């Protein structure tokens, strides 16, 4: 422990004080209204897999404003959405081949 830190520790009554980044205060966290809007958007979803993923992405994007810890979830959802879109497109291409065959 360097001299400056030792002085701070002594001034604090011998206990080390945490001086890292502060946790967001209650006013910095998403409001109840924001959470309600997110739930309302989720209810308006088409019910499709892609729609649910898109809604989840929007919710996680809101959370990312307050905490970067949600970034891996956001990236995973983006990958899931891309995969779902690719699968849907492939199924549509396959169906179009069947329609033209009949």
C-alpha positions in Angstrom: 0.0 0.0 0.0 1.5 3.4 -1.0 1.8 6.3 1.4 -1.2 8.2 0.0 -3.4 5.2 0.3 -2.2 4.5 3.8 -3.1 8.1 4.8 -6.6 7.7 3.3 -7.0 4.4 5.2 -5.9 5.9 8.4 -8.2 8.9 7.9 -11.1 6.5 7.3 -10.6 4.9 10.7 -8.2 2.2 9.6 -10.6 0.6 7.1 -10.0 0.7 3.4 -12.6 2.7 1.5 -13.8 1.5 -1.9 -12.9 4.3 -4.4 -13.8 2.5 -7.7 -16.7 3.4 -9.9 -19.9 4.0 -8.1 -23.0 1.8 -8.7 -25.8 3.6 -10.5 -28.2 5.3 -8.1 -31.9 4.5 -8.1 -32.6 7.5 -10.3 -30.1 6.1 -12.9 -31.8 2.8 -13.2 -34.6 2.1 -15.7 -37.8 3.5 -14.4 -41.0 1.5 -13.9 -42.5 3.3 -16.8 -39.6 2.2 -19.0 -40.1 -1.4 -17.9 -43.8 -1.1 -18.6 -43.1 0.2 -22.1 -40.8 -2.7 -22.7 -43.5 -5.2 -21.6 -46.1 -3.4 -23.7 -43.8 -3.7 -26.8 -43.3 -7.4 -26.0 -47.1 -8.0 -25.9 -47.5 -6.2 -29.3 -45.0 -8.6 -30.8 -46.2 -10.7 -33.7 -45.5 -13.8 -31.6 -42.9 -14.9 -34.1 -39.5 -16.1 -33.0 -37.9 -13.2 -34.8 -40.3 -10.7 -33.2 -39.5 -12.0 -29.8 -35.8 -11.7 -30.4 -36.2 -8.2 -31.8 -38.2 -7.2 -28.6 -35.5 -8.7 -26.4 -32.8 -6.8 -28.3 -34.6 -3.5 -27.7 -34.9 -4.3 -24.0 -31.3 -5.3 -23.7 -30.3 -2.1 -25.6 -32.1 -0.1 -22.9 -30.2 -2.0 -20.2 -26.9 -1.4 -22.0 -27.4 2.3 -21.3 -26.8 1.6 -17.7 -24.6 -1.5 -17.6 -22.2 -2.9 -20.2 -22.5 -6.3 -18.5 -25.4 -7.0 -20.8 -23.3 -6.7 -24.0 -22.8 -10.5 -24.3 -26.5 -11.0 -24.1 -27.0 -8.4 -26.8 -24.4 -10.0 -29.1 -26.0 -13.4 -28.6 -29.4 -12.1 -29.5 -28.1 -10.4 -32.6 -26.6 -13.7 -33.7 -29.8 -15.6 -32.9 -31.8 -13.0 -34.9 -29.5 -13.3 -37.9 -29.8 -17.1 -37.8 -33.6 -17.0 -37.5 -33.7 -14.6 -40.5 -31.5 -16.9 -42.6 -33.6 -19.9 -41.8 -36.8 -18.1 -42.6 -35.3 -16.9 -45.9 -34.2 -20.5 -46.8 -37.6 -21.9 -46.0 -39.2 -19.2 -48.2 -36.8 -20.1 -51.1 -37.7 -23.7 -50.7 -41.4 -23.0 -50.7 -41.1 -20.9 -53.8 -39.5 -23.8 -55.6 -42.4 -26.0 -54.7 -45.0 -23.4 -55.9 -43.2 -23.2 -59.3 -43.1 -26.9 -59.6 -46.9 -27.4 -59.4 
